[in-house]
Amino acid sequence: MAFDKNSNSFTFIFATVLVVVVGTLLAVTFLALKPAYDENVRREKMQNILASMKVVVERDAAPEKYQELVKETVLVDAQGNPAEGDAFSLDVLKQYKDWKAGVVKAEQMKYPVYKAKVEGKDLYVLPVVGTGLWGPIWGYLSVESDGRTFYGSVFDHKGETPGLGAEIATPYFTDQFPGKTFTEQDGSYTGIHVYKGGSQTTDPHGVDGISGGTITSQGVDEMLMRSLAIYDQYLKSVSAKPEPPVVEAPPADSLAADTTNAITVNP
């Protein structure tokens, strides 16, 4: 049966067949490549966790180094208490989007913590996620065993403006975090503020934002203040506390020998 190639029905049938064929090819290609894609995502995640601890490796070398340095992973709930689940498998970005959309309540959210040891230092790596100017922003921050001092950080984004908000992923921004703290000495929570770009802050609880990237900087500020408040509750329960000073008791014989103020009782 011959088709009139100039007819509307032929055009419609041809377009339908083309869409079905192309859609099928794309679906087959996606399914074939998905395992490799998932593995690359897994390795990049490990690479970022290591980078936050100042351990720079190629993506393909990340799994081996991750296994060497990361000793334990845990999940904590919105109150900072240990929770059930696989910390590494939790998609914090998806959970964040679900929370923003009202699908997940704040009290239902969970937060991964990666416990590691690097060059003799015990570290906690904390993932954070938020919203920049054009889309999601995220990062990993490593905290020293005192539970309040940053050791390193790494940030990334989906579509921030090059030269402006995208600068959060550069050393210009991330190198400010080591040595900064997000609590006072007495343990009261301060968070870490991102100040207006160009302020050159000396605040021990703040960093200088990106000049010209005001909205992205505000997004990072909100992300850090919100997420670290949760992690702070957990870190207070597990971080190293200074040992109380040991007061040595005087020898027993010295007490017996001191009769300066002795009181004599007559029989």
C-alpha positions as a Markdown table, in Angstrom:
| # | Residue | x | y | z |
|---|---|---|---|---|
| 1 | Met | 0.0 | 0.0 | 0.0 |
| 2 | Ala | 1.5 | 3.3 | -1.1 |
| 3 | Phe | 1.5 | 6.4 | 1.2 |
| 4 | Asp | 1.0 | 9.9 | 0.0 |
| 5 | Lys | 4.2 | 11.5 | 1.3 |
| 6 | Asn | 2.6 | 14.9 | 1.0 |
| 7 | Ser | -0.4 | 14.1 | 3.2 |
| 8 | Asn | -0.8 | 15.1 | 6.8 |
| 9 | Ser | -1.4 | 11.5 | 7.9 |
| 10 | Phe | 2.0 | 10.5 | 6.5 |
| 11 | Thr | 3.7 | 13.3 | 8.3 |
| 12 | Phe | 2.0 | 12.4 | 11.5 |
| 13 | Ile | 2.9 | 8.7 | 11.2 |
| 14 | Phe | 6.5 | 9.4 | 10.2 |
| 15 | Ala | 6.9 | 11.8 | 13.2 |
| 16 | Thr | 5.4 | 9.3 | 15.6 |
| 17 | Val | 7.6 | 6.4 | 14.4 |
| 18 | Leu | 10.7 | 8.7 | 14.6 |
| 19 | Val | 9.9 | 9.7 | 18.2 |
| 20 | Val | 9.4 | 6.1 | 19.2 |
| 21 | Val | 12.6 | 4.9 | 17.6 |
| 22 | Val | 14.7 | 7.7 | 19.0 |
| 23 | Gly | 13.1 | 7.4 | 22.4 |
| 24 | Thr | 13.8 | 3.7 | 22.5 |
| 25 | Leu | 17.4 | 4.2 | 21.4 |
| 26 | Leu | 17.9 | 6.8 | 24.1 |
| 27 | Ala | 16.4 | 4.6 | 26.8 |
| 28 | Val | 18.5 | 1.6 | 25.8 |
| 29 | Thr | 21.6 | 3.8 | 25.7 |
| 30 | Phe | 20.8 | 5.2 | 29.2 |
| 31 | Leu | 20.3 | 1.8 | 30.7 |
| 32 | Ala | 23.5 | 0.6 | 29.1 |
| 33 | Leu | 25.5 | 3.5 | 30.4 |
| 34 | Lys | 23.8 | 3.9 | 33.9 |
| 35 | Pro | 26.1 | 1.5 | 35.8 |
| 36 | Ala | 29.2 | 3.4 | 34.5 |
| 37 | Tyr | 27.5 | 6.7 | 35.3 |
| 38 | Asp | 26.6 | 5.6 | 38.8 |
| 39 | Glu | 30.1 | 4.4 | 39.5 |
| 40 | Asn | 31.6 | 7.7 | 38.3 |
| 41 | Val | 29.2 | 9.6 | 40.7 |
| 42 | Arg | 30.2 | 7.3 | 43.5 |
| 43 | Arg | 33.9 | 7.9 | 42.9 |
| 44 | Glu | 33.4 | 11.7 | 42.5 |
| 45 | Lys | 31.6 | 11.7 | 45.8 |
| 46 | Met | 34.6 | 10.0 | 47.5 |
| 47 | Gln | 37.0 | 12.4 | 45.7 |
| 48 | Asn | 35.1 | 15.4 | 47.1 |
| 49 | Ile | 35.1 | 13.9 | 50.7 |
| 50 | Leu | 38.8 | 13.4 | 50.4 |
| 51 | Ala | 39.4 | 16.9 | 49.0 |
| 52 | Ser | 37.6 | 18.4 | 52.0 |
| 53 | Met | 40.4 | 16.7 | 54.1 |
| 54 | Lys | 43.1 | 18.2 | 51.9 |
| 55 | Val | 43.7 | 14.8 | 50.2 |
| 56 | Val | 43.8 | 15.4 | 46.5 |
| 57 | Val | 43.6 | 12.3 | 44.3 |
| 58 | Glu | 42.3 | 11.4 | 40.8 |
| 59 | Arg | 38.8 | 10.2 | 40.6 |
| 60 | Asp | 39.8 | 6.6 | 39.7 |
| 61 | Ala | 42.1 | 6.5 | 42.7 |
| 62 | Ala | 39.5 | 7.8 | 45.1 |
| 63 | Pro | 37.9 | 4.5 | 46.2 |
| 64 | Glu | 41.2 | 3.0 | 47.5 |
| 65 | Lys | 42.2 | 6.2 | 49.3 |
| 66 | Tyr | 38.7 | 6.6 | 50.7 |
| 67 | Gln | 38.7 | 3.1 | 52.2 |
| 68 | Glu | 42.1 | 3.8 | 53.7 |
| 69 | Leu | 41.2 | 7.1 | 55.4 |
| 70 | Val | 37.4 | 6.9 | 56.2 |
| 71 | Lys | 37.0 | 4.7 | 59.2 |
| 72 | Glu | 33.2 | 5.0 | 59.8 |
| 73 | Thr | 30.1 | 6.5 | 58.4 |
| 74 | Val | 27.0 | 7.4 | 60.4 |
| 75 | Leu | 23.6 | 9.1 | 59.9 |
| 76 | Val | 22.2 | 11.6 | 62.4 |
| 77 | Asp | 18.7 | 12.9 | 62.6 |
| 78 | Ala | 17.4 | 16.5 | 62.8 |
| 79 | Gln | 18.2 | 16.5 | 66.6 |
| 80 | Gly | 21.8 | 15.3 | 66.1 |
| 81 | Asn | 21.1 | 11.8 | 67.3 |
| 82 | Pro | 22.4 | 8.7 | 65.5 |
| 83 | Ala | 19.9 | 7.3 | 63.1 |
| 84 | Glu | 19.3 | 4.2 | 61.0 |
| 85 | Gly | 20.5 | 4.0 | 57.4 |
| 86 | Asp | 23.4 | 4.1 | 55.0 |
| 87 | Ala | 25.2 | 7.4 | 55.2 |
| 88 | Phe | 27.0 | 7.1 | 51.9 |
| 89 | Ser | 24.0 | 6.1 | 49.9 |
| 90 | Leu | 21.8 | 8.9 | 51.1 |
| 91 | Asp | 21.2 | 11.4 | 48.3 |
| 92 | Val | 21.4 | 14.7 | 50.3 |
| 93 | Leu | 20.6 | 16.8 | 47.3 |
| 94 | Lys | 17.4 | 14.9 | 46.5 |
| 95 | Gln | 16.4 | 15.0 | 50.2 |
| 96 | Tyr | 17.0 | 18.8 | 50.2 |
| 97 | Lys | 14.9 | 19.3 | 47.1 |
| 98 | Asp | 12.1 | 17.1 | 48.6 |
| 99 | Trp | 12.3 | 19.3 | 51.8 |
| 100 | Lys | 12.0 | 22.5 | 49.7 |
| 101 | Ala | 9.1 | 21.1 | 47.9 |
| 102 | Gly | 7.3 | 20.1 | 51.1 |
| 103 | Val | 7.6 | 16.4 | 50.4 |
| 104 | Val | 9.9 | 15.8 | 53.4 |
| 105 | Lys | 9.5 | 17.5 | 56.8 |
| 106 | Ala | 12.6 | 19.1 | 58.5 |
| 107 | Glu | 12.3 | 16.7 | 61.4 |
| 108 | Gln | 12.4 | 13.7 | 59.0 |
| 109 | Met | 15.7 | 14.7 | 57.3 |
| 110 | Lys | 18.9 | 12.8 | 58.0 |
| 111 | Tyr | 22.5 | 14.0 | 57.8 |
| 112 | Pro | 25.6 | 11.9 | 56.9 |
| 113 | Val | 28.9 | 12.1 | 58.9 |
| 114 | Tyr | 32.1 | 10.6 | 57.7 |
| 115 | Lys | 34.7 | 9.8 | 60.4 |
| 116 | Ala | 38.3 | 9.8 | 59.1 |
| 117 | Lys | 41.9 | 9.9 | 60.2 |
| 118 | Val | 44.4 | 11.9 | 58.2 |
| 119 | Glu | 48.0 | 12.3 | 59.2 |
| 120 | Gly | 47.2 | 11.4 | 62.8 |
| 121 | Lys | 44.2 | 13.8 | 63.0 |
| 122 | Asp | 40.7 | 12.5 | 63.7 |
| 123 | Leu | 38.3 | 14.4 | 61.4 |
| 124 | Tyr | 34.6 | 14.6 | 60.8 |
| 125 | Val | 33.4 | 15.3 | 57.2 |
| 126 | Leu | 30.0 | 17.0 | 57.0 |
| 127 | Pro | 28.1 | 17.3 | 53.7 |
| 128 | Val | 26.0 | 20.4 | 53.2 |
| 129 | Val | 23.5 | 21.4 | 50.5 |
| 130 | Gly | 21.6 | 24.6 | 49.6 |
| 131 | Thr | 20.5 | 26.9 | 46.8 |
| 132 | Gly | 22.5 | 29.5 | 44.9 |
| 133 | Leu | 21.5 | 32.0 | 42.3 |
| 134 | Trp | 20.8 | 29.6 | 39.5 |
| 135 | Gly | 20.4 | 26.2 | 41.2 |
| 136 | Pro | 21.7 | 23.8 | 43.8 |
| 137 | Ile | 25.0 | 24.4 | 45.7 |
| 138 | Trp | 26.7 | 21.9 | 47.9 |
| 139 | Gly | 29.9 | 21.1 | 49.7 |
| 140 | Tyr | 31.9 | 19.0 | 52.2 |
| 141 | Leu | 33.5 | 20.4 | 55.3 |
| 142 | Ser | 36.0 | 18.6 | 57.5 |
| 143 | Val | 36.1 | 19.4 | 61.2 |
| 144 | Glu | 38.8 | 18.6 | 63.7 |
| 145 | Ser | 38.3 | 16.4 | 66.8 |
| 146 | Asp | 37.3 | 19.3 | 69.0 |
| 147 | Gly | 34.1 | 19.4 | 67.0 |
| 148 | Arg | 34.3 | 23.1 | 66.2 |
| 149 | Thr | 37.3 | 23.9 | 64.1 |
| 150 | Phe | 37.4 | 23.6 | 60.3 |
| 151 | Tyr | 40.2 | 21.6 | 58.8 |
| 152 | Gly | 39.3 | 21.9 | 55.2 |
| 153 | Ser | 36.4 | 22.4 | 52.7 |
| 154 | Val | 35.3 | 21.9 | 49.2 |
| 155 | Phe | 32.2 | 23.4 | 47.4 |
| 156 | Asp | 30.5 | 23.0 | 44.1 |
| 157 | His | 27.5 | 24.2 | 42.2 |
| 158 | Lys | 25.2 | 23.3 | 39.3 |
| 159 | Gly | 25.0 | 26.5 | 37.3 |
| 160 | Glu | 26.4 | 29.6 | 39.1 |
| 161 | Thr | 27.9 | 32.4 | 37.0 |
| 162 | Pro | 31.5 | 31.9 | 36.0 |
| 163 | Gly | 33.7 | 34.5 | 37.6 |
| 164 | Leu | 31.0 | 35.4 | 40.1 |
| 165 | Gly | 29.1 | 32.8 | 42.1 |
| 166 | Ala | 31.0 | 29.9 | 40.6 |
| 167 | Glu | 34.1 | 31.2 | 42.6 |
| 168 | Ile | 32.8 | 29.2 | 45.6 |
| 169 | Ala | 34.5 | 26.2 | 44.1 |
| 170 | Thr | 37.9 | 27.9 | 43.9 |
| 171 | Pro | 40.7 | 28.1 | 46.5 |
| 172 | Tyr | 40.0 | 31.8 | 46.8 |
| 173 | Phe | 36.9 | 30.9 | 48.8 |
| 174 | Thr | 37.6 | 27.5 | 50.3 |
| 175 | Asp | 41.1 | 28.4 | 51.6 |
| 176 | Gln | 39.4 | 30.7 | 54.1 |
| 177 | Phe | 37.8 | 27.9 | 56.2 |
| 178 | Pro | 40.8 | 26.1 | 57.8 |
| 179 | Gly | 41.1 | 27.4 | 61.4 |
| 180 | Lys | 37.7 | 29.0 | 61.5 |
| 181 | Thr | 35.2 | 27.9 | 64.2 |
| 182 | Phe | 31.5 | 27.6 | 64.4 |
| 183 | Thr | 31.1 | 27.7 | 68.1 |
| 184 | Glu | 32.5 | 29.8 | 70.9 |
| 185 | Gln | 34.9 | 28.4 | 73.4 |
| 186 | Asp | 32.1 | 27.7 | 75.8 |
| 187 | Gly | 30.3 | 25.6 | 73.1 |
| 188 | Ser | 27.6 | 28.1 | 72.2 |
| 189 | Tyr | 26.7 | 27.8 | 68.5 |
| 190 | Thr | 27.7 | 30.7 | 66.2 |
| 191 | Gly | 27.7 | 29.1 | 62.8 |
| 192 | Ile | 29.9 | 30.4 | 60.1 |
| 193 | His | 28.8 | 33.6 | 58.4 |
| 194 | Val | 29.6 | 34.5 | 54.8 |
| 195 | Tyr | 30.1 | 38.3 | 54.7 |
| 196 | Lys | 29.6 | 40.6 | 51.8 |
| 197 | Gly | 32.4 | 40.1 | 49.2 |
| 198 | Gly | 35.4 | 42.3 | 49.7 |
| 199 | Ser | 35.0 | 42.8 | 53.5 |
| 200 | Gln | 38.2 | 40.8 | 54.3 |
| 201 | Thr | 36.7 | 39.7 | 57.6 |
| 202 | Thr | 38.8 | 38.8 | 60.6 |
| 203 | Asp | 35.8 | 37.2 | 62.4 |
| 204 | Pro | 36.9 | 33.7 | 63.6 |
| 205 | His | 33.3 | 32.6 | 62.8 |
| 206 | Gly | 33.1 | 34.1 | 59.3 |
| 207 | Val | 34.6 | 34.2 | 55.8 |
| 208 | Asp | 34.6 | 36.7 | 53.0 |
| 209 | Gly | 32.0 | 36.1 | 50.4 |
| 210 | Ile | 32.3 | 36.4 | 46.6 |
| 211 | Ser | 32.5 | 39.9 | 45.2 |
| 212 | Gly | 29.6 | 40.3 | 42.7 |
| 213 | Gly | 28.1 | 37.0 | 43.8 |
| 214 | Thr | 25.9 | 38.3 | 46.5 |
| 215 | Ile | 23.0 | 35.9 | 46.1 |
| 216 | Thr | 25.3 | 32.9 | 45.9 |
| 217 | Ser | 27.2 | 34.0 | 49.0 |
| 218 | Gln | 23.8 | 34.4 | 50.8 |
| 219 | Gly | 22.9 | 30.9 | 49.7 |
| 220 | Val | 26.2 | 29.5 | 51.1 |
| 221 | Asp | 25.6 | 31.4 | 54.4 |
| 222 | Glu | 22.1 | 30.0 | 54.8 |
| 223 | Met | 23.4 | 26.5 | 53.8 |
| 224 | Leu | 26.1 | 26.6 | 56.4 |
| 225 | Met | 24.1 | 28.1 | 59.3 |
| 226 | Arg | 21.3 | 25.7 | 58.8 |
| 227 | Ser | 23.3 | 22.5 | 58.4 |
| 228 | Leu | 26.0 | 23.1 | 60.9 |
| 229 | Ala | 23.3 | 23.8 | 63.6 |
| 230 | Ile | 22.3 | 20.1 | 63.2 |
| 231 | Tyr | 25.8 | 18.7 | 63.1 |
| 232 | Asp | 26.8 | 20.8 | 66.1 |
| 233 | Gln | 24.4 | 18.9 | 68.3 |
| 234 | Tyr | 25.9 | 15.6 | 67.2 |
| 235 | Leu | 29.5 | 16.8 | 67.4 |
| 236 | Lys | 29.0 | 18.0 | 71.0 |
| 237 | Ser | 28.2 | 14.5 | 72.0 |
| 238 | Val | 31.1 | 12.7 | 70.4 |
| 239 | Ser | 34.0 | 15.2 | 70.0 |
| 240 | Ala | 37.1 | 15.2 | 72.1 |
| 241 | Lys | 36.8 | 17.2 | 75.3 |
| 242 | Pro | 39.9 | 18.4 | 77.2 |
| 243 | Glu | 40.8 | 16.3 | 80.2 |
| 244 | Pro | 40.2 | 18.0 | 83.5 |
| 245 | Pro | 43.4 | 18.9 | 85.4 |
| 246 | Val | 44.7 | 16.2 | 87.7 |
| 247 | Val | 45.3 | 17.4 | 91.2 |
| 248 | Glu | 47.7 | 15.2 | 93.0 |
| 249 | Ala | 47.0 | 14.5 | 96.7 |
| 250 | Pro | 49.9 | 15.2 | 99.1 |
| 251 | Pro | 51.7 | 12.2 | 100.5 |
| 252 | Ala | 50.1 | 10.7 | 103.6 |
| 253 | Asp | 53.3 | 11.0 | 105.6 |
| 254 | Ser | 53.4 | 14.8 | 105.0 |
| 255 | Leu | 50.0 | 15.2 | 106.5 |
| 256 | Ala | 51.1 | 13.2 | 109.6 |
| 257 | Ala | 54.2 | 15.4 | 109.9 |
| 258 | Asp | 52.4 | 18.7 | 109.8 |
| 259 | Thr | 51.6 | 19.5 | 113.4 |
| 260 | Thr | 51.7 | 23.3 | 113.1 |
| 261 | Asn | 48.0 | 23.7 | 113.7 |
| 262 | Ala | 47.4 | 20.5 | 115.6 |
| 263 | Ile | 45.0 | 20.6 | 118.6 |
| 264 | Thr | 46.0 | 18.7 | 121.7 |
| 265 | Val | 43.1 | 17.1 | 123.6 |
| 266 | Asn | 43.8 | 16.3 | 127.2 |
| 267 | Pro | 42.7 | 12.9 | 128.3 |
